[in-house]
Amino acid sequence: MASVLNSLNAGSGLDVRALVTGLVDAEKAPRLALLDARQARVEARISAQSQFRTAIDALTTALSTRTNSGALSGVPSVSDSSILTMRVDVGQTVARQTLEVRALAQAQTLAAAPVSDAGAPVGQGTLTIRFGHVAGATDATGFTPGPLADLLVTIGPSDDSLDGLRRAINDAAASAGAPVQAQIVSDADGSRLLLRGTSGQESGFTVESAGDPALAAFAFTQGSTGMSRTQVAQDARVAVDGVELRRPGNAINDLVPGARLALGKAAPGTLVTISADRDSAELSGIVRDLAGALEELSGIGRELSASNNATGSAGALVADSAARRAMQGLSRLATQSLIAASGNAPQRLMDIGISITRDGNFQLNEKMLAAAVRDHPAAIEAIITAVNRPASFGQSAGALRAIGDNFRAATVATGGQPTSLEREQTDIARQRTLLDTRMQRLSETYTRQFAALDRSVGESKSLQSFLTQQIDIWTKQNS
């Protein structure tokens, strides 16, 4: 305002635009500085939340990958992998035992007599395929129906050829979901139709023909002279410690608890020894890695949420409630019971050597870890699995996974609902808009006022010039 007065006292013209801009900027600057500082704090908190959230997610994801890979499971051991192979389910071990593969499961196959022309008519009518146990080694000497429904195949004029018959059977089977497939094979003797079912004794089948007598060439029933059986449907027969059991396929998941077997060949009289024990070195390594990762995560959290009264500096999350709850959860992690009590088996992370100091540092007691690995490997596996267990229907998330889930829920917008920091960003933007609007109005007010003042000064200067001229005239006349 002093510059304005100086300009007026000098009687010079006013630079209204410069005066208005200076006054408006002086009015706006402190308010804008407050909004800028507020925006910087919000952005710093969002960045810090993202950093901490990424660290938690990285730990839970890495731990899940490690456990799901079977690192905590037994290491399969099979004495003869040419007879069978074995995979172990996550977290499972297999006691040492012997198996004897006496027979492999196989599917029934039928072959028709060869024909020289695959496009020649084969007859029209119907084929009825019935599923069940077909007795006999080559010919059908008996039939016991199974639970599967019969399959009716209609052979019309467009199907009246070997290729058309193959297509009609496959189309009908696909439509009904029936376990049979037709194909044509050819050699020097001609082309012939093959029918193949699925493995298992109850997956055998007979074929009955009706209509043109020529279709009898594709029948297979007791006493028929049509198709010949080239392979009998049978179950796999496996003896577990001398007890024979049957399964319809060669991939067997329910014979040995926790193990998935794949039969490679029949070897009657040959005993195969299987087992799966945990790798103590791998188990110890996972616990060490978890302790180190928890210490790193805790360090990131302490740095982002720390306050320094001496210097006045503070981490971006020093006043963040979500970060404070996450750090409190980490501080309780080592002492929480993660699995049900079972005798003197460990239940907590601190029982297997992972503890936390008063300063919030995670540390590992190697002596306690070695004893737990030696005496309670299954409990260690259960604890590591439980601490990172994802939430599911009827079961809450594990303690570490819950920390991550809760922090994410508090810091990531879901369902179209913004977070508190996003709402604050929106409010800052609104305040900036309001400030710009107020300053625009103030600028217009100042411009009108100074423009009027400029006109008044101009008029005064004109009057002064006139009076000066008149005085000069009077002075000359009097002299």
KEZA-980415 format. One record per atom (N, C-alpha, C): residue in three letters; x, y negated, z. Coordinates in steps of 0.001 Angstrom, whole numbers, plus 500000, padded with zeros to 6 digits. Layout:
KEZA-980415
ALAXYZ...
***
This chain:
KEZA-980415
MET500825501195500000MET500000500000500000MET500863498749500000ALA502103498833500629ALA503024497690500630ALA503412497306499221SER503612498304498334SER503972498005496947SER502851497260496249VAL501609497630496602VAL500468496937496004VAL500479495469496420LEU500720495223497718LEU500738493847498211LEU501875493060497587ASN503022493718497466ASN504160493048496837ASN503826492657495402SER503160493580494706SER502786493285493314SER501827492120493274LEU500898492069494205LEU499930490979494228LEU500620489658494571ASN501479489701495583ASN502180488481495985ASN503040487943494859ALA503578488910494067ALA504424488466492955ALA503592487893491844GLY502298488192491865GLY501425487680490825GLY501593488376489509SER502250489555489505SER502453490300488266SER501283491242488013GLY501225491840486786GLY500165492797486461GLY500330494092487236LEU499245494747487517LEU499264495992488281LEU499346497193487332ASP500229498208487688ASP500245499497486986ASP499261500408487713VAL497996500288487364VAL496930500993488086VAL497137502506488059ARG497535503051486921ARG497703504514486795ARG498775505021487752ALA499903504314487799ALA500981504756488687ALA500576504644490145LEU499878503545490478LEU499436503370491860LEU498461504472492276VAL497516504784491420VAL496515505817491734VAL497181507184491870THR498074507498490915THR498753508798490965THR499552508943492250GLY500280507894492633GLY501070507956493855GLY500223508148495085LEU499106507420495172LEU498236507546496333LEU497566508926496407VAL497105509418495255VAL496443510736495237VAL497440511837495586ASP498656511742495021ASP499678512751495335ASP500022512736496818ALA500115511552497398ALA500411511454498829ALA499297512067499668GLU498061511907499206GLU496922512499499919GLU496871514020499742LYS497233514506498546LYS497096515929498219LYS498247516772498745ALA499450516240498769ALA500659517020499057ALA500587517816500356PRO500232517231501506PRO500216518032502740PRO499169519135502727ARG498004518839502122ARG496965519869502051ARG497409521013501125LEU498046520652500003LEU498519521677499068LEU499639522507499683ALA500483521874500463ALA501574522602501126ALA501021523647502084LEU499944523291502802LEU499315524257503705LEU498762525462502937LEU498107525187501805LEU497564526293500994LEU498687527146500415ASP499773526516499964ASP500911527270499416ASP501533528175500480ALA501673527635501685ALA502249528441502766ALA501331529607503113ARG500045529335503140ARG499070530397503420ARG499103531461502335GLN499192531038501067GLN499272531972499951GLN500536532818500034ALA501651532183500397ALA502916532927500503ALA502829533992501591ARG502183533648502713ARG502040534640503788ARG501170535812503350VAL500087535524502646VAL499198536592502171VAL499927537500501187GLU500630536900500238GLU501357537702499254GLU502452538539499914ALA503104537979500914ALA504131538742501623ALA503514539926502358ARG502339539723502966ARG501673540832503658ARG501223541907502677ILE500674541502501542ILE500236542481500540ILE501426543289500041SER502542542609499770SER503746543300499305SER504273544261500372ALA504270543821501627ALA504759544669502707ALA503836545867502927GLN502522545638502847GLN501586546761502964GLN501834547789501867SER502043547305500653SER502312548213499538SER503597549002499775GLN504618548334500294GLN505886549010500566GLN505713550102501618PHE505006549782502699PHE504805550759503770PHE503902551893503308ARG502856551543502555ARG501940552567502036ARG502669553516501088THR503528552981500238THR504302553813499316THR505201554770500076ALA505800554287501166ALA506679555139501968ALA505909556291502614ILE504713555984503143ILE503892557042503753ILE503463558056502696ASP502974557554501561ASP502517558445500493ASP503660559320499981ALA504846558742499873ALA505994559517499390ALA506305560669500341LEU506215560408501637LEU506493561459502617LEU505437562557502571THR504157562175502582THR503106563199502588THR503102564002501282THR503362563321500166THR503387564029498881THR504555564991498813ALA505729564547499241ALA506913565407499209ALA506732566616500115LEU506130566395501292LEU505917567503502215LEU504906568492501651SER503845567982501008SER502862568874500386SER503492569689499263THR504300569027498445THR504975569735497352THR505861570838497894ARG506560570529498976ARG507472571515499575ARG506716572715500123THR505637572468500828THR504893573584501420THR504118574365500365ASN503534573650499382ASN502763574336498343ASN503644575159497415SER504918574849497354SER505835575605496503SER506156576977497070GLY505729577214498307GLY506027578499498933GLY507290578487499759ALA507834577298500012ALA509083577225500772ALA508915577760502185LEU507690577686502727LEU507444578197504075LEU506976579643504066SER506773580187502892SER506259581549502771SER507396582557502809GLY507004583816502837GLY508002584869502786GLY508652584948501413VAL509904585364501377VAL510623585551500118VAL510377586987499653PRO509716587176498484PRO509360588533498051PRO510589589414497812SER510453590654498224SER511495591656497967SER510812592918497465VAL511189593375496251VAL510608594571495636VAL511758595471495194SER511716596728495602SER512847597617495311SER512944597994493840ASP511843597981493097ASP511881598305491664ASP510877597405490943SER511376596308490388SER510484595338489746SER509988595800488385SER510522596925487850SER509992597440486592SER508644598137486822ILE508395598578488043ILE507132599249488370ILE506077598227488796LEU506468597261489593LEU505537596207489990LEU506326594978490408THR505666593830490329THR506219592576490833THR505246591999491842MET505741591074492660MET504912590552493749MET505148589059493910ARG504055588298494101ARG504111586901494518ARG503417586801495866VAL503903585888496696VAL503361585734498045VAL502611584413498140ASP501418584454498731ASP500628583246498909ASP501343582278499846VAL501012580997499701VAL501626579956500525VAL501402580260502001GLY502494580228502745GLY502413580421504181GLY502291581865504630GLN502433582832503721GLN502237584234504063GLN503560585004504088THR503572586053504885THR504667587019504872THR504062588397504662VAL504898589341504279VAL504429590705504030VAL505320591667504802ALA504681592486505623ALA505447593476506378ALA506016594535505426ARG507126595098505778ARG507776596114504952ARG506862597340504836GLN506617597779503596GLN505770598947503340GLN506097599528501972THR505579600729501699THR505864601398500432THR504601601543499603LEU504767601409498284LEU503676601591497334LEU504102602620496294GLU503094603334495773GLU503331604277494679GLU502286604007493595VAL502749603618492414VAL501837603346491309VAL501623604659490563ARG500492605301490797ARG500216606605490196ARG499585606491488812ALA498879605401488549ALA498288605205487220ALA497991603728487037LEU498122603265485807LEU497744601894485471LEU496285601850485031ALA495652600735485292ALA494303600531484762ALA494400600320483261GLN493417600851482535GLN493399600657481085GLN491968600594480580ALA491831600032479385ALA490518599853478776ALA490234600973477780GLN488953601291477609GLN488563602267476590GLN488668601646475207THR489168602429474245THR489195601979472854THR488600603084471971LEU487847602650470954LEU487249603569469978LEU487731603173468592ALA487901604167467727ALA488328603908466348ALA487409604656465391ALA486956603937464352ALA486132604565463319ALA487038605146462240ALA486478605985461404ALA487236606555460285ALA487572605437459285PRO488720605531458594PRO489096604471457653PRO488214604483456409VAL488003603274455844VAL487283603120454581VAL488201602386453616SER488066602704452358SER488961602097451363SER488605600649451058ASP487314600289451207ASP486871598939450865ASP486161598339452072ALA486797597338452719ALA486210596722453905ALA484967595924453579GLY484748595626452290GLY483560594863451914GLY482399595728451480ALA482590597048451440ALA481516597956451012ALA480445598047452095PRO479176598325451705PRO478090598436452681PRO478353599543453699VAL477956599283454950VAL478118600287456011VAL476765600704456584GLY475679600039456143GLY474354600369456644GLY473799599249457506GLN472476599196457545GLN471791598178458324GLN470958598834459413GLY470792598133460519GLY470042598683461650GLY470528598047462935THR470700598863463975THR471167598348465264THR472197599276465872LEU473070598704466655LEU473993599450467511LEU473717599024468946THR473563599979469829THR473343599686471251THR474556600163472033ILE475208599234472689ILE476413599555473476ILE476025599565474944ARG476250600718475586ARG475911600880476994ARG477206601031477796PHE477289600312478930PHE478518600267479723PHE478394601136480964GLY479507601809481298GLY479544602666482477GLY480716603622482406HIS480642604689483201HIS481708605684483236HIS481434606764482191VAL482347606878481224VAL482210607883480165VAL483176609023480476ALA482642610206480762ALA483483611353481100ALA484138611916479848GLY485187612691480049GLY485882613322478935GLY487172612609478595ALA488072613363477945ALA489368612803477574ALA489328612161476197THR488651612832475234THR488520612265473883THR487045612097473550ASP486323613204473455ASP484886613122473235ASP484172612719474524ALA482966612172474376ALA482144611836475531ALA481454613087476028THR481800613539477229THR481178614747477792THR480134614414478848GLY479960613144479156GLY478970612724480140GLY478997611205480258PHE477929610619480789PHE477858609166480902PHE477080608796482147THR477676607901482959THR477007607357484144THR476894605855483961PRO475682605324483815PRO475524603882483562PRO476114603044484692GLY476686601922484307GLY477215600973485276GLY476268599806485470PRO476711598767486176PRO475822597632486474PRO475613596674485305LEU476430596759484249LEU476323595812483153LEU475130596132482259ALA474493595103481743ALA473350595288480846ALA473813595799479485ASP472909596516478806ASP473218597013477463ASP473360595843476491LEU474162596066475451LEU474352595056474416LEU473729595562473123LEU472764594810472577LEU472109595184471333LEU472701594359470194VAL473223595046469176VAL473830594394468018VAL472964594699466797THR472454593666466135THR471626593839464946THR472477593625463707ILE472441594592462787ILE473202594496461534ILE472215594260460411GLY472164593025459929GLY471261592657458851GLY471971592684457507PRO471315592191456454PRO471923592207455112PRO473246591453455047SER473354590346455790SER474599589571455735SER475727590233456511ASP475390591258457315ASP476411591948458119ASP476750593326457553ASP476213593641456398ASP476324595003455858ASP477678595222455173SER478722595206455999SER480089595514455561SER480913595720456810LEU482113596228456664LEU482958596447457849LEU483285595112458524ASP483594594116457701ASP483896592810458273ASP482648592188458893GLY481481592350458236GLY480238591826458786GLY479873592515460084LEU480126593836460179LEU479859594581461405LEU480729594065462553ARG482019593817462245ARG482934593271463270ARG482408591926463775ARG482001591078462824ARG481519589757463198ARG480229589843464015ALA479319590726463649ALA478049590862464373ALA478282591337465802ILE479203592277465990ILE479489592779467342ILE480103591677468202ASN481091590968467662ASN481758589921468442ASN480813588763468768ASP479953588398467815ASP478995587316468074ASP478014587709469173ALA477509588938469101ALA476556589400470112ALA477219589493471477ALA478476589977471517ALA479193590103472793ALA479475588736473393ALA479861587788472542ALA480137586438473045ALA478878585788473584SER477767585980472905SER476513585386473337SER476036585975474661ALA476234587285474845ALA475759587957476056ALA476811588002477155GLY478048587624476842GLY479125587726477828GLY479492589164478110ALA479374590026477111ALA479649591454477281ALA481142591734477091PRO481720592645477874PRO483153592931477824PRO483528593932476724VAL483348593540475480VAL483741594402474372VAL484159593513473210GLN485117593985472431GLN485622593207471304GLN485886594133470133ALA485552593652468928ALA485764594440467714ALA486843593789466871GLN487626594633466191GLN488604594123465250GLN488805595160464144ILE489408594710463052ILE489679595598461920ILE491184595726461775VAL491658596958461665VAL493082597211461412VAL493186597980460099SER494271597751459394SER494436598377458069SER495817599000457937ASP495870600075457176ASP497146600698456815ASP496961601369455455ALA497852602279455108ALA497784602928453795ALA496521603756453622ASP495938604211454733ASP494730605043454639ASP493460604208454447GLY493543602897454672GLY492376602042454517GLY492173601166455738SER490957600652455898SER490616599765457016SER489676600494457955ARG489863600247459239ARG488992600900460214ARG488605599906461305LEU487446600151461908LEU486931599306462980LEU487420599843464318LEU487944598947465171LEU488330599291466538LEU487433598536467510LEU486987599221468543LEU486249598593469636LEU487067598752470908ARG487213597636471647ARG488012597664472878ARG487222597002473993GLY487200597661475146GLY486541597096476325GLY487549596459477258THR487186596291478525THR488109595786479537THR488533596935480432SER489580596701481213SER490126597785482029SER489188598136483182GLY489334599341483646GLY488526599824484757GLY487607600946484345GLN487468601915485236GLN486687603113484918GLN485241602801484589GLU484658601774485257GLU483257601438485031GLU483059600581483787SER484153600285483064SER484053599457481859SER484085600287480583GLY483921601603480697GLY483771602422479501GLY482441602113478822PHE482238602645477640PHE480983602352476939PHE480695603427475894THR479402603607475627THR478951604457474525THR478306603567473475VAL478174604086472249VAL477568603335471159VAL476498604218470510GLU475281603733470499GLU474183604461469862GLU473753603695468609SER473480604417467514SER473087603783466255SER471630604097465932ALA471012603160465230ALA469641603349464751ALA469508602601463439GLY468656603118462530GLY468488602490461223GLY469075603370460135ASP469885602774459246ASP470497603563458175ASP471348604678458758PRO471244605903458207PRO472048607022458696PRO473543606732458631ALA473971605833457713ALA475400605547457574ALA475975604910458824LEU475121604245459635LEU475618603604460850LEU476066604617461890ALA475686605905461709ALA476115606943462646ALA477630607081462670ALA478308606566461627ALA479776606615461587ALA480391605742462672PHE479557604857463268PHE480082603956464299PHE479472604257465672ALA478877605453465801ALA478300605859467078ALA479352606580467919PHE479172606505469237PHE480034607271470154PHE479173607636471361THR478650608851471319THR477831609367472411THR478169610828472596GLN477587611408473607GLN477822612829473850GLN477279613646472674GLY478162614385472025GLY477795615218470893GLY477855614513469562SER478179613193469503SER478241612481468221SER479546612785467509THR479565612551466178THR480775612775465375THR481212611490464686GLY480843610338465287GLY481176609041464692GLY482575608591465096MET482640607553465908MET483933607007466322MET484634607949467298SER485952607913467277SER486743608741468183SER487360607863469264ARG487512608422470464ARG488089607656471575ARG489602607836471565THR490302606725471490THR491770606765471475THR492379606452472835GLN491588605871473722GLN492081605593475077GLN490903605581476029VAL491080606230477188VAL490025606343478183VAL490091605164479145ALA488931604622479521ALA488872603569480536ALA489162604180481901GLN490087603577482624GLN490397604119483942GLN490864602998484881ASP490758603287486185ASP491215602358487208ASP492714602554487445ALA493314601499487989ALA494670601661488513ALA494577602448489814ARG495544603320490022ARG495594604095491266ARG496928603816491950VAL496825603208493126VAL498019602824493881VAL497914603394495290ALA498980604041495727ALA499018604584497082ALA499812603638497968VAL499175603196499065VAL499830602328500046VAL500169603179501257ASP501465603380501464ASP501919604261502546ASP501192605606502497GLY501020606107501263GLY500436607419501059GLY498935607442500880VAL498236606326501120VAL496776606272500981VAL496446605727499596GLU495775606554498745GLU495477606126497379GLU494257605219497346LEU494401604105496617LEU493320603150496431LEU493187602856494947ARG491977602491494519ARG491707602218493107ARG491343600754492902ARG491772600220491780ARG491406598877491384ARG491174598859489877PRO490230598032489386PRO489899598057487955PRO490936597380487057GLY491856596625487627GLY492848595934486812GLY494248596131487350ASN495230595657486606ASN496629595807487011ASN497163594566487727ALA496364593506487784ALA496686592352488620ALA495856592487489885ILE496493592776491000ILE495794593149492225ILE496133592131493318ASN495095591436493806ASN495309590397494815ASN494738590752496178ASP494072591891496287ASP493402592223497534ASP493868593549498133LEU495024594003497727LEU495522595282498232LEU496421595074499443VAL497359594147499331VAL498278593823500425VAL497979592390500858PRO497574592156502100PRO497217590798502541PRO498351589792502283GLY497981588681501634GLY498953587628501375GLY499799587838500145ALA499611588956499426ALA500465589251498275ALA499627589440497021ARG500220589066495884ARG499593589263494579ARG500496590179493773LEU499962591349493453LEU500750592379492777LEU500427592407491295ALA501442592660490495ALA501266592877489061ALA501929594212488733LEU501100595190488345LEU501619596521488054LEU502236596547486665GLY503450597088486563GLY504157597130485285GLY504088598484484598LYS504174599552485351LYS504111600888484763LYS503761601900485837ALA503220603024485393ALA502915604112486314ALA504195604905486580ALA504397605248487850ALA505580606028488219ALA505206606952489368PRO504401607988489077PRO503994608911490137PRO505213609538490813GLY505185609573492124GLY506285610163492877GLY507390609192493237THR507381607987492651THR508413606991492968THR507845605974493953LEU508496605851495098LEU508055604901496111LEU508763603568495918VAL507973602506495919VAL508514601150495788VAL508343600451497133THR509429599935497670THR509397599234498961THR509220597741498724ILE508251597146499419ILE508006595707499292ILE508045595070500676SER508397593787500707SER508360592996501941SER508526591538501556ALA508233590666502496ALA508433589227502281ALA508649588580503638ASP509862588178503890ASP510212587522505147ASP510572586069504889ARG510336585226505883ARG510679583816505755ARG512192583627505739ASP512610582615504991ASP514020582253504921ASP514292581265506051SER515058581705507052SER515298580855508221SER516041579583507847ALA516951579656506883ALA517692578461506464ALA516750577452505802GLU515827577939504968GLU514861577056504319GLU513928576430505349LEU513501577222506324LEU512611576728507370LEU513300575630508186SER514559575866508553SER515312574858509302SER515504573599508473GLY515772573786507174GLY515988572640506296GLY514759571758506190ILE513581572358506137ILE512349571575506051ILE512141570752507314VAL512403571340508475VAL512236570604509731VAL513228569445509790ARG514470569689509384ARG515464568607509375ARG515039567489508421ASP514586567875507239ASP514155566861506263ASP512969566065506792LEU512043566732507477LEU510886566036508032LEU511329565039509095ALA512243565457509963ALA512733564549511005ALA513403563320510381GLY514233563535509367GLY514896562418508702GLY513913561496508000ALA512901562076507342ALA511916561270506629ALA511060560457507603LEU510712561047508756LEU509937560317509750LEU510741559149510318GLU512037559351510541GLU512887558271511034GLU512981557143510006GLU513104557513508727GLU513161556490507679GLU511848555716507591LEU510729556438507653LEU509423555782507600LEU509225554870508805SER509597555356509975SER509458554548511173SER510340553300511103GLY511522553435510524GLY512414552293510377GLY511827551232509467ILE511216551662508371ILE510561550701507460ILE509431549983508189GLY508636550733508938GLY507534550130509672GLY508017549144510725ARG509077549500511452ARG509610548589512481ARG510137547302511850GLU510814547433510722GLU511362546254510060GLU510251545324509570LEU509189545911509005LEU508116545087508446LEU507224544475509512SER507189545073510706SER506284544575511743SER507029544004512944ALA508344543829512829ALA509129543344513963ALA508959541838514135SER509120541372515387SER509146539935515689SER510447539634516403ASN511008538451516149ASN512265538048516758ASN512035536713517459ASN511843536784518767ASN511551535566519509ASN512743534618519552ALA513944535182519450ALA515141534349519540ALA515286533458518318THR515054534017517136THR515226533250515899THR513924532691515365GLY512822533214515875GLY511533532749515380GLY511101533435514102SER511921534347513574SER511566535065512358SER510734536289512706ALA509955536777511737ALA509090537930511977ALA508865538665510667GLY508572539963510802GLY508258540751509626GLY506902540361509063ALA506681540692507798ALA505440540292507138ALA504218540939507775LEU504398542083508446LEU503256542801509024LEU503210542685510543VAL503866541654511092VAL503923541525512545VAL502536541392513161ALA501606540777512440ALA500250540590512973ALA499231541449512235ASP499709542455511498ASP498810543277510690ASP498284544434511539SER496965544491511735SER496375545508512607SER496526546910512025ALA496427547037510691ALA496554548365510074ALA497959548914510281ALA498964548062510122ALA500344548502510334ALA500571548844511805ARG499982548056512697ARG500150548334514120ARG499552549694514484ARG498372550005513933ARG497764551320514220ARG498607552448513634ALA499173552228512444ALA500010553265511829ALA501248553525512672MET501875552468513167MET503069552642513998MET502719553316515322GLN501561552992515874GLN501126553672517095GLN500899555159516843GLY500337555479515662GLY500146556880515299GLY501464557611515171LEU502452556965514570LEU503778557584514439LEU504411557811515810SER504209556878516725SER504817557008518052SER504233558181518833ARG502992558588518493ARG502355559724519186ARG502545561037518440LEU503123560980517247LEU503139562155516376LEU503871563337516999ALA504992563087517630ALA505816564186518134ALA505184564902519314THR504313564228520048THR503761564815521274THR502363565398521089GLN501781565261519915GLN500440565797519671GLN500477567307519483SER499477567989520014SER499317569421519744SER498713569576518359LEU499411570286517489LEU498991570392516092LEU498325571724515775ILE498613572754516566ILE497998574063516356ILE497520574593517705ALA496668575594517653ALA496130576174518880ALA497226576914519654ALA497051576956520956ALA498027577639521804ALA498008579136521527SER499216579735521530SER499345581185521340SER500552581652522137GLY500279582023523398GLY501382582448524253GLY502350581299524485ASN503626581572524309ASN504639580536524489ASN505130579964523167ALA504361580184522102ALA504743579651520788ALA504606578136520780PRO505457577419520041PRO505382575960519986PRO504087575483519358GLN503633574292519811GLN502414573683519277GLN502665572294518714ARG503760571635519162ARG504025570245518823ARG505351570117518084LEU505525568979517431LEU506807568728516769LEU507946568711517775MET507699568173518961MET508761568118519954MET509158569519520413ASP508243570507520277ASP508567571880520664ASP509527572546519694ILE509612572006518455ILE510545572585517485ILE511739571656517248GLY511907570666518164GLY513121569866518137GLY512964568437517683ILE511788568037517170ILE511601566663516683ILE510974565829517797SER511707564819518272SER511195563943519325SER511391562490518909ILE510808561567519701ILE510907560146519399ILE511366559416520653THR512296558484520493THR512839557739521619THR511927556565521980ARG512264555879523070ARG511475554711523481ARG511556553599522448ASP512646553577521700ASP512803552546520668ASP512067552891519379GLY511425554045519346GLY510680554438518158GLY511494555198517135ASN512671555690517536ASN513522556445516616ASN513230557941516730PHE513068558603515587PHE512907560056515576PHE514284560703515608GLN514394561782516358GLN515662562501516439GLN515383563999516484LEU516401564784516155LEU516251566243516073LEU517207566926517029ASN516656567845517817ASN517451568675518715ASN517723570001518013GLU518950570164517528GLU519294571356516741GLU519188572633517566LYS519479572561518845LYS519412573760519684LYS517971574250519811MET517033573318520030MET515628573708520114MET515122574232518777LEU515573573616517679LEU515151574069516353LEU515628575490516092ALA516882575772516406ALA517428577114516156ALA516652578165516942ALA516312577846518188ALA515559578805519004ALA514155579020518447ALA513514577952518001ALA512163578082517450ALA512165578874516146VAL513161578627515289VAL513255579371514031VAL513495580850514299ARG514296581132515297ARG514599582532515627ARG513394583254516236ASP512688582579517126ASP511641583254517902ASP510224583040517376HIS509978581898516714HIS508603581586516318HIS508538580985514912PRO509024581665513886PRO508980581090512537PRO507565580835512040ALA506629581716512385ALA505246581521511927ALA504634580265512533ALA504960579972513802ALA504426578771514440ALA505004577512513800ILE506291577562513436ILE506894576410512758ILE506168576141511444GLU505935577200510684GLU505218577044509412GLU503820576473509633ALA503130576945510686ALA501784576452510976ALA501817574982511385ILE502815574575512151ILE502928573188512597ILE503195572270511412ILE504149572645510558ILE504495571812509401ILE503297571686508461THR502562572773508299THR501376572737507440THR500275571882508057ALA500081572039509377ALA498986571339510056ALA499214569834510115VAL500449569396510287VAL500702567962510450VAL500372567186509178ASN500424567866508031ASN500181567188506755ASN498950567721506043ARG498071568384506770ARG496887568997506168ARG495933567925505647PRO495506568014504382PRO494523567043503874PRO493153567301504473ALA492367566269504543ALA491010566413505074ALA490166567244504115SER489308568070504648SER488406568885503842SER487077568979504573PHE486110569599503928PHE484783569720504522PHE484872570489505841GLY484466569829506915GLY484466570475508215GLY485804570479508908GLN486835569852508326GLN488162569859508943GLN488826568505508722SER489285567906509797SER489919566591509699SER491332566720509152ALA491874565593508712ALA493230565588508176ALA494246565799509291GLY495416566306508922GLY496499566448509874GLY496957565089510371ALA497723565073511465ALA498087563818512115ALA498845562883511179LEU499834563396510453LEU500597562544509541LEU499746562108508356ARG498977563026507789ARG498115562689506657ARG497052561653507081ALA496552561763508317ALA495549560818508799ALA496124559405508900ILE497389559297509313ILE498022557973509379ILE498021557332507998GLY498419558111506985GLY498430557594505627GLY497046557281505106ASP496081558166505372ASP494714557952504886ASP494107556696505506ASN494310556515506814ASN493733555356507498ASN494381554053507033PHE495698554083506826PHE496373552864506371PHE495930552508504958ARG495783553523504117ARG495310553275502748ARG493883552722502773ALA493025553288503601ALA491638552827503665ALA491558551365504095ALA492513550932504948ALA492481549559505443ALA493134548568504493THR493947549047503569THR494730548126502736THR494463548234501250VAL493613549176500838VAL493297549336499424VAL491794549205499238ALA491397548352498311ALA489972548150498064ALA489351549417497482THR488186549778497981THR487457550939497474THR485993550586497328GLY485337551216496364GLY483905551020496181GLY483518549589495888GLY484444548831495266GLY484130547454494932GLY484219546490496099GLN484619546987497297GLN484718546123498471GLN486161545651498634PRO486414544341498572PRO487780543836498698PRO488309543979500119THR489622544010500253THR490241544042501569THR490233542638502167SER490589542540503448SER490608541232504108SER491599540286503438LEU492752540822502996LEU493735539962502337LEU493250539528500958GLU492543540391500270GLU491972539999498983GLU490896538928499166ARG490129539055500236ARG489129538020500530ARG489816536698500863GLU490945536778501575GLU491671535554501902GLU492253534914500643GLN492754535746499716GLN493244535205498438GLN492124534483497697THR490954535077497695THR489804534446497034THR489469533115497697ASP489527533078499031ASP489224531837499742ASP490276530772499446ILE491552531168499351ILE492610530201499023ILE492364529609497642ALA492014530456496689ALA491717529957495345ALA490535528986495374ARG489525529298496204ARG488368528411496319ARG488772527076496932GLN489624527142497958GLN490089525911498599GLN490911525068497632ARG491690525707496781ARG492458524960495783ARG491518524235494814THR490474524940494400THR489508524329493484THR488815523134494136LEU488412523307495414LEU487769522204496129LEU488715521018496293LEU489991521316496588LEU490971520243496740LEU491154519476495431ASP491245520212494333ASP491377519558493027ASP490167518676492732THR488987519168493103THR487770518397492859THR487765517113493696ARG488139517256494989ARG488178516067495850ARG489212515053495365MET490377515541494946MET491418514629494476MET491009513953493168GLN490256514658492339GLN489772514043491109GLN488802512897491427ARG487930513158492400ARG486989512115492798ARG487726510940493439LEU488722511237494271LEU489497510181494903LEU490232509349493856SER490781510055492845SER491486509357491768SER490541508412491034GLU489327508885490775GLU488356508028490092GLU487980506823490959THR487842507030492260THR487506505916493173THR488624504885493199TYR489882505375493388TYR491027504467493404TYR491146503705492086THR490897504407490987THR491032503764489678THR490041502616489538ARG488789502860489977ARG487789501791489902ARG488176500614490794GLN488646500914492008GLN488989499846492942GLN490159499007492433PHE491218499678491966PHE492387498929491512PHE492144498241490177ALA491277498857489364ALA490931498175488116ALA490214496861488414ALA489307496903489401ALA488607495667489795ALA489584494658490374LEU490529495163491189LEU491539494281491756LEU492403493682490662ASP492745494505489673ASP493569494022488568ASP492852492913487810ARG491532493092487625ARG490768492036486942ARG490743490743487765SER490580490903489088SER490566489715489959SER491892488993489924VAL492985489738489948VAL494312489127489891VAL494499488426488559GLY494025489114487498GLY494142488493486174GLY493384487177486108GLU492160487170486679GLU491370485937486695GLU492056484856487519SER492649485268488646SER493363484295489483SER494547483712488753LYS495237484562488021LYS496401484083487270LYS495974483120486172SER494826483399485559SER494323482483484517SER493969481130485119LEU493307481133486306LEU492934479903486979LEU494177479116487390GLN495187479878487884GLN496423479214488279GLN497078478529487097SER497081479217485958SER497698478648484757SER496965477377484327PHE495629477402484430PHE494826476224484047PHE495103475042484962LEU495132475317486262LEU495390474253487224LEU496783473667487049THR497731474568486757THR499105474096486534THR499165473161485336GLN498463473504484290GLN498438472655483092GLN497807471288483404GLN496708471325484173GLN496030470082484509GLN496906469190485375ILE497575469776486314ILE498466469002487187ILE499587468372486380ASP500130469196485433ASP501207468669484586ASP500709467460483779ILE499466467548483287ILE498896466444482479ILE498724465212483360TRP498152465405484575TRP497938464272485458TRP499245463606485843THR500224464438486069THR501538463898486475THR502128463039485368LYS502056463497484143LYS502609462723483020LYS501844461412482841GLN500508461450483047GLN499704460223482853GLN500048459194483900ASN500216459632485098ASN500492458696486198ASN501885458096486063SER502790458866485470SER504148458338485332SER504212457366484159
***
